[in-house]
């Protein structure tokens, strides 16, 4: 076969073997796509392959499945000389069942937790975490699934990345579905993430654990420990465990050890490769057979006394599920209530409102702590209490009177109005627990299309357009996103606050087209700074602000333009 030559502007070029092989590879790939997608244009197919090669440096053989997916309308087959492999292409997790294999789906990586384990005498690098369907935001609700990576894809599965998984399978355990990313699976990065995957052996500050999941290594001093015995779920006997807390200069965290734990209060230890478990919203270190615990030496590490004095909590940092916390509060309201439980027993509970300089929340006691309403305000120091949440707002629970120390004199000057709103930044909202009576500012950067009139069923679930509305109840809401230049949070206004802001009742909006309503909101609000008052709910899904009041901040255009010029030196 003669060597191909090309001529142009007096230059003779000889095609090298690699280029010839690439052309043959491209022709074969185009032929495969045309066979399965006869309605597609060969020129369009060629252009798509060239785009993958030019923009992503992906050769035709590796881009074949992606190009097939673009030009096909359903499941695709890729034929080779050896096998015919069927791929099930889906857009959401609801389309999957426990029997599905060789799946293709685009997802967003929420977390990736590396894990190393010895299997059959060899050290295997694996990972696990959470992925989210519909990464391009085509629907209003998105599910998250757990996954296990058996193929060491840590380089392509960075948190925040949008990826296409090819060749995955579904795992079903006790009725729950998760995704297996196998050794043979292929990961295509569609959008790079910006978060680094943690290193297993590198110690981190305890305060960082609130915002991550997975396996971590920490250094801390044991500040409490309690031995417990629990019944096994299968009734086969009992199980010994040790629960307690360790602390460093950044904070304190609870731990549960299911193996021998021979360390006492005051010991400085290093816990290596401990799994983070969550009780409601509160992280906890799980010490098992793969965790290594050892004494650690550091002469500059804070003493037990120093840690106890610096790791006291405040209301702003309370999270659902916290246990054994120490906090000082001021009681503003306190009432006694009697009720009959499901077993017909009469019970008494005391509850009220507490406050400190960072915010306010509720407090409940199952014993009489000797406080009368006429004595208020009263200052208490609480030790070893726990936190539960009601509608996202923390509620401190006192189980016995030994947890309470009453101060005879005021610890601080009484906070006059418990309805006063604490001014916080969006960053403080994101990094703290759920809070009530807070005020913040930012710029509205998005108004959701599902704002306006909605319908709810008897469980308050929002109905879709094609759902049965026979017994549905009409409601009103506004959903938006606020940004302050560094952080953004979701904002929701219910019917009451929405009517207050737009100065119209829900009945007056009944005849207004939803698209028109959203368009008017965007004209009025997009790009404008606002002041919000209300409460926040912070969990693993992120931060949400439930606005009771929204006020658009008026600003002079000329003065604002001058401010921007000065800031950027224009």
Secondary structure as UniProt FT lines:
FT   STRAND          5..8
FT   TURN            9..10
FT   STRAND          11..14
FT   HELIX           17..36
FT   TURN            38..39
FT   HELIX           42..56
FT   HELIX           60..71
FT   STRAND          76..79
FT   STRAND          84..89
FT   HELIX           93..95
FT   TURN            98..99
FT   STRAND          103..109
FT   STRAND          113..119
FT   TURN            120..121
FT   STRAND          122..132
FT   TURN            135..136
FT   STRAND          144..149
FT   TURN            154..156
FT   TURN            159..160
FT   STRAND          162..173
FT   TURN            174..175
FT   STRAND          176..181
FT   TURN            183..184
FT   STRAND          186..191
FT   TURN            200..201
FT   HELIX           206..211
FT   STRAND          215..231
FT   TURN            233..234
FT   STRAND          238..248
FT   TURN            249..250
FT   STRAND          251..257
FT   TURN            265..266
FT   STRAND          268..279
FT   TURN            280..281
FT   STRAND          282..287
FT   TURN            289..290
FT   STRAND          292..295
FT   TURN            299..300
FT   HELIX           304..310
FT   HELIX           315..317
FT   TURN            320..321
FT   STRAND          325..340
FT   TURN            342..343
FT   STRAND          346..356
FT   TURN            357..358
FT   STRAND          359..365
FT   HELIX           373..375
FT   STRAND          378..390
FT   TURN            391..392
FT   STRAND          393..398
FT   HELIX           401..403
FT   STRAND          404..406
FT   TURN            418..419
FT   STRAND          422..423
FT   HELIX           426..431
FT   STRAND          435..447
FT   TURN            449..450
FT   STRAND          452..456
FT   TURN            458..459
FT   TURN            465..466
FT   TURN            470..471
FT   STRAND          473..483
FT   STRAND          488..493
FT   HELIX           495..502
FT   HELIX           507..509
FT   TURN            510..511
FT   HELIX           514..525
FT   TURN            526..527
FT   STRAND          529..539
FT   TURN            540..541
FT   STRAND          542..552
FT   HELIX           557..568
//
